[in-house]
Amino acid sequence: MDLGGEFCVACGAEPPLFYDRMCKKCTLLRVTPIVVPETVQHFQCARCGLHEVGGRWVDLPLEELYEDILSRVLEVHDEVSGLDFGLAAEVIDDRNTRLHLQFSGEVSGIPFAEEHQLLARRSNSVCITCGRIAGNYYEATVQLRSAGRKLNEDELATLRASLNSLLAEMPPDPMFFINSENSVVGGYDVILGSKGLARSWARYLVRNWGGQIKETNSVVGMKDGMDVTRLTVLYRKPGYDIGDVVRWRKNLWRIGSWTGEGAMVMRINRAERTGATWRDLEKLSVQATLSEQFFVDLITQDSSVGEFLDPEKWTPVSISLPYDHSGNKIKVAKVDDEWVALPHLSVDDTEGV
């Protein structure tokens, strides 16, 4: 050994030296690349099955759950690089799972490979959402109604399904839960855990189906010297939908689109479009809903008149063509026992024509 050269500070061996000027053997003896505890506890909601991860309750596949558990309890030495691992789960019983772990990588440039075992113990708990539902906690009620008529089953199903669609788009929040829901005379009530969710859903309903919303707050108690309130949101769906033929101001119109204060309507017999408020539209009457309208093929046509087969009687019928007509098809509706040709709306494109 060269007394003037470098040497291992642990055993005096000659270079090469690695971590803290130690040889390969001493480095591997004194450096622990991986530290894994013998056991770890994790929590699962006994009611809904969500797992607690990092202080949040989430729905995770077991493989991802075990990887998350490992990432939180695993201790890796600063000198480790290129770490790779394999994981295999051995279910012992419904509460205990043994994780067999294999690690490989380098510590200060020295390759290493290790095997460890970790016992994952599951404990039952109750997530925030289920705890609040069990305690009958809620902040808001959304009432689904219609203006001037009763909502039918299909309408109620569509409006209710929109809440699921909205929840799928929004970031998870433990307050975004449905406490209860039930049919009532003339509509449907949904009781929610969040005022914010109730308002978001109401705005979503108005954007998609028009209508009006009305909010009322009621005081239900006090907490820390402040009033505790609950919100009631009344949503009134119009008695008509986009595409419907309506009689308004003695003329026939089609409902074109919703606006913040009402609807845009299109005159049927000429190119006229105008906006109307909900109050303006209170006295309209629906003449033909979208489901009562048909596309028909024209047998003959000229610049202003076309002929088609009556879908009810299969006899030829002549009809004035709409002002925006093109092609060999038109959409028709029966109003006062007479067929009327309808100008095109974007809602017609969703019918695949």
C-alpha positions in Angstrom: 0.0 0.0 0.0 1.2 3.4 -0.9 1.4 5.3 2.4 1.0 8.6 0.5 -2.0 7.6 -1.6 -5.7 7.2 -0.9 -7.1 4.3 1.1 -10.4 3.1 2.6 -11.0 4.9 5.8 -12.8 1.8 7.2 -10.4 -1.0 6.4 -7.4 0.6 4.8 -8.0 -1.0 1.4 -6.6 0.5 -1.8 -8.8 2.4 -4.3 -11.3 2.4 -6.0 -13.1 4.2 -3.3 -16.8 5.1 -3.2 -19.1 6.6 -0.6 -17.3 8.6 2.1 -13.9 7.3 0.8 -14.8 3.7 1.5 -14.1 0.7 -0.6 -16.9 -1.3 -2.3 -17.1 -3.9 0.5 -17.2 -1.3 3.3 -19.7 0.9 1.3 -22.2 -2.0 1.0 -21.7 -2.9 4.6 -22.2 0.6 6.0 -24.7 2.1 3.6 -28.3 0.9 3.6 -29.8 1.8 0.2 -33.4 0.9 1.1 -35.4 1.0 4.4 -38.8 -0.5 4.5 -40.9 -0.8 7.7 -42.2 -4.2 8.7 -45.9 -3.1 8.8 -48.0 -0.2 7.6 -51.6 0.7 8.3 -54.0 2.1 5.8 -57.7 3.1 6.0 -60.8 2.2 3.9 -64.3 3.6 4.3 -66.5 0.8 5.4 -69.6 2.4 3.7 -68.4 3.4 0.2 -65.0 1.6 -0.1 -62.9 4.7 -0.7 -59.3 4.6 0.5 -57.5 7.4 2.4 -54.5 8.6 0.5 -52.6 11.7 1.6 -55.5 13.0 3.7 -58.0 12.6 0.8 -60.5 9.8 0.2 -60.1 8.4 -3.3 -61.1 5.4 -5.4 -57.9 3.5 -6.3 -57.2 0.1 -7.7 -55.4 -2.1 -5.2 -52.2 -2.1 -7.2 -52.1 1.7 -7.3 -53.0 1.8 -3.6 -50.0 -0.5 -2.7 -47.7 1.6 -4.8 -48.9 4.8 -3.1 -48.4 3.2 0.4 -44.9 2.1 -0.6 -44.0 5.6 -1.9 -45.0 7.1 1.5 -43.1 4.7 3.8 -40.1 3.9 1.6 -36.8 5.5 2.7 -34.1 5.7 0.0 -30.5 6.7 0.6 -29.3 9.9 -1.0 -26.6 8.1 -3.0 -29.1 5.7 -4.6 -29.7 6.2 -8.3 -31.6 4.3 -11.1 -33.9 2.7 -8.5 -36.3 0.1 -9.9 -38.7 -2.1 -8.0 -41.2 -5.0 -8.4 -44.2 -5.6 -6.2 -46.3 -8.7 -5.7 -49.2 -8.9 -3.3 -50.1 -11.9 -1.2 -53.5 -11.7 0.5 -53.4 -13.2 3.9 -57.0 -12.4 5.0 -59.5 -9.7 4.4 -57.5 -7.2 6.4 -53.9 -8.2 5.9 -51.8 -8.3 2.7 -48.1 -9.1 2.5 -46.2 -7.1 -0.2 -43.1 -8.9 -1.6 -40.7 -6.2 -2.9 -37.7 -6.4 -5.1 -35.4 -3.4 -5.5 -32.4 -2.8 -7.8 -30.2 0.2 -8.6 -26.9 1.7 -7.8 -25.5 3.3 -4.6 -22.5 5.5 -5.2 -22.1 3.7 -8.5 -22.2 0.2 -7.0 -25.0 -2.1 -8.3 -27.2 -3.6 -5.6 -30.3 -5.8 -5.4 -32.5 -6.3 -2.4 -35.7 -8.1 -1.4 -38.1 -6.9 1.4 -41.5 -7.7 2.8 -44.1 -5.2 4.0 -47.3 -6.2 5.8 -50.2 -3.8 4.8 -53.0 -3.8 7.4 -56.3 -2.4 6.4 -58.5 -0.7 9.0 -62.1 0.3 8.6 -63.0 4.0 8.9 -65.7 6.4 7.6 -64.9 9.0 5.0 -66.0 12.6 5.3 -68.8 12.2 2.8 -70.3 9.1 4.3 -70.0 10.6 7.8 -72.0 13.6 6.8 -74.6 11.5 5.0 -75.0 9.3 8.0 -75.5 12.4 10.1 -78.1 13.7 7.7 -76.0 16.7 6.9 -76.9 18.8 3.9 -76.7 22.4 2.7 -79.0 22.8 -0.2 -82.1 21.5 -1.9 -82.7 21.7 -5.7 -86.3 21.5 -6.8 -86.9 20.5 -10.4 -90.2 21.9 -11.7 -91.8 23.0 -15.0 -93.6 26.2 -15.9 -97.3 25.6 -16.3 -97.3 21.8 -16.5 -96.0 18.6 -14.9 -92.6 17.2 -15.9 -92.9 13.8 -17.5 -90.7 10.8 -16.5 -88.3 11.2 -19.5 -87.7 14.9 -18.7 -87.1 14.1 -15.0 -84.7 11.3 -15.9 -82.8 13.6 -18.3 -82.6 16.5 -15.8 -81.5 14.2 -13.0 -78.8 12.5 -15.2 -77.3 15.9 -15.9 -76.2 16.1 -12.2 -74.1 12.9 -12.7 -72.6 14.4 -15.9 -71.7 17.6 -14.0 -70.1 15.8 -11.1 -68.0 13.8 -13.6 -66.7 17.1 -15.0 -65.9 18.7 -11.6 -62.9 18.1 -9.4 -63.6 15.8 -6.5 -64.9 17.4 -3.3 -66.1 15.6 -0.2 -69.0 18.1 0.0 -70.2 17.1 -3.5 -72.6 14.4 -2.4 -76.3 13.6 -2.7 -77.9 13.2 0.7 -81.3 12.1 -0.6 -83.7 12.5 -3.5 -87.4 11.9 -4.1 -90.3 12.5 -6.4 -92.8 15.1 -5.3 -96.1 16.3 -6.8 -95.2 18.1 -10.1 -91.4 17.5 -10.0 -88.4 16.1 -8.2 -86.3 17.2 -5.2 -82.5 16.5 -4.8 -80.9 17.3 -1.4 -77.2 18.1 -1.7 -74.2 18.5 0.6 -72.9 21.7 -1.0 -74.5 25.1 -1.8 -71.8 25.5 -4.5 -72.8 22.3 -6.2 -76.5 23.3 -6.1 -75.8 26.6 -7.8 -73.5 25.0 -10.4 -76.2 22.5 -11.3 -78.8 25.1 -11.6 -76.7 27.1 -14.0 -76.0 23.9 -15.9 -79.7 23.3 -16.2 -80.4 26.8 -17.5 -77.6 26.6 -20.1 -78.9 23.3 -21.5 -82.7 23.6 -21.1 -83.4 27.2 -20.4 -85.7 28.2 -17.7 -85.5 30.2 -14.5 -83.9 29.7 -11.1 -84.9 31.2 -7.8 -82.9 31.0 -4.6 -84.1 31.2 -1.0 -82.1 30.8 2.2 -83.4 29.7 5.6 -81.6 30.0 8.9 -81.4 26.6 10.7 -79.1 27.4 13.6 -75.9 29.2 14.7 -72.2 28.2 14.8 -69.4 30.2 16.3 -71.8 33.2 16.6 -72.8 33.1 12.9 -76.1 31.9 11.3 -76.1 28.5 9.7 -78.3 28.6 6.5 -79.6 26.1 4.0 -80.2 27.0 0.4 -83.2 26.1 -1.7 -82.9 26.4 -5.5 -86.1 26.3 -7.5 -85.5 25.5 -11.1 -88.4 25.9 -13.5 -88.0 24.3 -16.9 -89.9 25.9 -19.7 -93.0 24.1 -21.0 -91.2 24.0 -24.4 -87.9 22.9 -25.7 -85.4 24.0 -28.4 -86.9 23.1 -31.8 -90.5 23.1 -30.7 -93.1 24.9 -32.9 -95.0 27.5 -30.8 -97.7 30.0 -31.4 -96.7 33.4 -30.1 -98.1 36.8 -31.0 -100.5 35.2 -33.5 -97.7 33.7 -35.5 -95.8 30.4 -35.6 -92.2 30.3 -34.4 -89.5 27.8 -33.6 -87.5 28.0 -30.3 -84.0 28.5 -31.6 -81.7 28.7 -28.5 -81.7 29.8 -24.9 -80.4 33.1 -23.6 -79.7 34.4 -20.2 -83.1 36.0 -19.9 -85.3 33.9 -22.2 -85.0 32.4 -25.7 -84.2 33.3 -29.3 -87.2 32.4 -31.6 -87.3 32.0 -35.4 -90.4 32.9 -37.4 -91.5 30.0 -39.6 -92.9 31.8 -42.6 -90.1 34.3 -43.1 -86.5 35.0 -42.1 -87.1 36.8 -38.8 -85.2 36.0 -35.6 -85.9 37.8 -32.3 -85.1 37.5 -28.6 -87.9 37.1 -26.0 -87.8 37.2 -22.3 -89.5 34.5 -20.1 -92.2 37.0 -19.3 -92.8 37.6 -23.1 -93.1 33.9 -23.7 -95.6 33.2 -20.8 -98.6 33.2 -23.1 -97.2 31.1 -26.0 -98.7 27.7 -26.8 -96.8 24.7 -28.1 -98.1 23.5 -31.4 -95.7 20.7 -32.2 -92.8 19.3 -30.1 -89.5 18.2 -31.6 -90.6 14.6 -31.3 -93.7 15.4 -33.4 -91.7 16.7 -36.3 -90.6 14.6 -39.3 -88.1 14.7 -42.1 -89.8 13.9 -45.4 -88.4 13.3 -49.0 -89.8 15.6 -51.7 -91.3 13.9 -54.7 -91.3 17.1 -56.8 -90.4 20.7 -56.1 -90.1 24.1 -57.7 -88.8 27.4 -56.4 -91.5 27.7 -53.8 -93.7 24.6 -53.5 -92.8 20.9 -52.9 -94.8 17.7 -52.8 -94.3 14.8 -50.4 -96.2 11.7 -49.1 -98.2 12.3 -46.0 -96.6 10.0 -43.4 -100.0 9.4 -41.8 -102.2 8.8 -44.9 -99.5 8.1 -47.6 -101.2 10.5 -50.0 -99.4 13.4 -51.9 -99.4 16.7 -50.1 -98.3 20.1 -51.5 -96.5 22.4 -49.1 -94.8 25.8 -49.3 -91.1 25.3 -49.0 -89.2 27.1 -46.1 -87.3 30.2 -47.0 -83.9 28.5 -46.3 -84.7 25.3 -48.2 -82.1 23.4 -50.1 -81.8 19.7 -51.1 -84.5 17.1 -51.4 -85.6 16.9 -47.7 -87.7 19.1 -45.5 -88.8 19.0 -42.0 -92.5 19.2 -41.4 -95.0 19.5 -38.5 -98.7 19.3 -38.3 -100.4 22.4 -36.9 -104.2 22.7 -36.8 -104.4 19.6 -39.1 -102.2 21.3 -41.7 -98.7 20.4 -42.6 -96.2 23.2 -42.2 -92.6 23.2 -43.5 -90.0 24.3 -40.9 -86.9 26.4 -41.3 -83.6 24.6 -40.3 -82.2 24.8 -36.8 -78.9 23.3 -35.4 -81.0 21.0 -33.2 -82.2 19.2 -36.4 -78.6 18.1 -37.2 -78.5 15.9 -34.1 -81.1 13.7 -35.7 -78.6 12.4 -38.2 -80.0 14.1 -41.3 
